[in-house]
Amino acid sequence: MVRLETLRGYLLEEVLAWLLRSSGYRLLAEKDDPARPPWKVLEKRKHGLVVRGRGAWHQADTLGEFQYVPPFSLPIRLFAEAKFTRIKVGLPTVRNGHGVVHDLNENVVTTLSNGSGPHRPRVRYHYSYAIFSTSGFTQDAQEFALAHQISLIDLSLPDFLPLRNLVRASAKSVYDAMKLMQPSLRSTVYEIRNYLRRHLLDLWDGPAADAPSVTDPLDVLAAGLRRRSSLGLVLAFPAAPFVLGLVSDDLNAFVRYALDQPTHDVRVYRNHRSAGHPVWQIEPRVGPAYRLSFSLPEQVEAWILDQEEGTRSRTRWMTRNLLSAITLYWVDESRTYTFQLQYSSEEFREVSGRPISDFGEATDLF
């Protein structure tokens, strides 16, 4: 029987797949690869989807593809791995993610042929890896991820507490229900995930859990997500070797503002907490219409803020080059919108020492 901690992680991955859909990613299944063996790169096996690399096939529980291809680039696919644990995610998890994407991106077969007909180009992809953790990351995991461009997204922010509690309660209910069942009647993790995907993503890909004692808590999870549709995660893309996971207690307010002004100026500042590392805040330069929050792993933040006396300020370089704009994509039914948040060093200086009643003292980022 699956461990409770493992089940929480699997349910969190399904929740993230649902939330990330609003950031322009769609969950992939075997049917999304029309090629025939031996050229297929997606295949469904006993425990779910696997994807072919240069040296091995890799489990892909949550694999999304960005709906649009960036200019002069390959289609982008994203592995999303979620860890719902009491301890920080360590180096082995991050190292495994790097090994997976390195093997996939090295799969360089560029043509297909049936042996008798002409060769034809084979579509290639650029794979990325993002790890979401409810308890943060160890220092060596952060350093390795930063060096190899594995994105680490911290879900320990207070804004994520309702979401964490919802997943935790649902996993506990499913786990308790299965403990009372005969082993032969227990749903597999694959069937539990398929049930959620049918209700959240309208994907029908294999057998799904059907015991009411198991499916009822999953229905509560799906309904809770829909009720909290204003609380969600959206991925943001700076010109940096990481992505940002932005969250708000009223994401709809941000969407309304951004639909009216797809490109607008913002302020960014760090908010020092009494416990834990700082939270960063983004809000529009004109009007307090919304507030987005994110938290960076400590080593990533230290890399950004690091300054050495007598050398060029890395923070100024970050301001001008990596953090001059943040791009977000928002999917609403069949339409995809592109938003860009722009800021400059002048805007940082203006909010230096600014008091914020709800969050305590805020200081400028740079």
Salt bridges, closest charged atoms under 4 A:
GLU5 OE2 - ARG3 NH2 3.77
GLU13 OE1 - ARG193 NH2 2.84
GLU14 OE2 - ARG193 NE 2.64
GLU14 OE1 - ARG197 NE 2.67
ASP32 OD1 - ARG26 NH1 3.04
ASP32 OD1 - LYS31 NZ 3.93
GLU43 OE2 - ARG45 NE 2.93
ASP61 OD2 - ARG193 NH1 3.75
GLU65 OE2 - ARG26 NH2 3.99
GLU65 OE1 - ARG77 NE 2.79
GLU81 OE2 - LYS83 NZ 3.26
ASP103 OD2 - HIS58 NE2 2.72
GLU106 OE1 - ARG54 NH1 3.32
ASP154 OD2 - HIS277 NE2 3.43
ASP176 OD2 - LYS172 NZ 2.71
ASP205 OD1 - LYS44 NZ 3.52
ASP219 OD1 - HIS199 NE2 3.87
GLU283 OE1 - ARG291 NH2 3.80
GLU283 OE2 - ARG354 NH1 2.63
GLU298 OE2 - LYS88 NZ 3.98
GLU298 OE2 - HIS277 ND1 3.47
GLU301 OE2 - ARG270 NH2 2.38
ASP306 OD2 - ARG314 NH1 3.89
GLU346 OE2 - ARG349 NH2 3.63
GLU347 OE2 - ARG285 NE 3.96
GLU350 OE1 - ARG267 NH2 3.98
GLU350 OE1 - ARG285 NH1 2.89
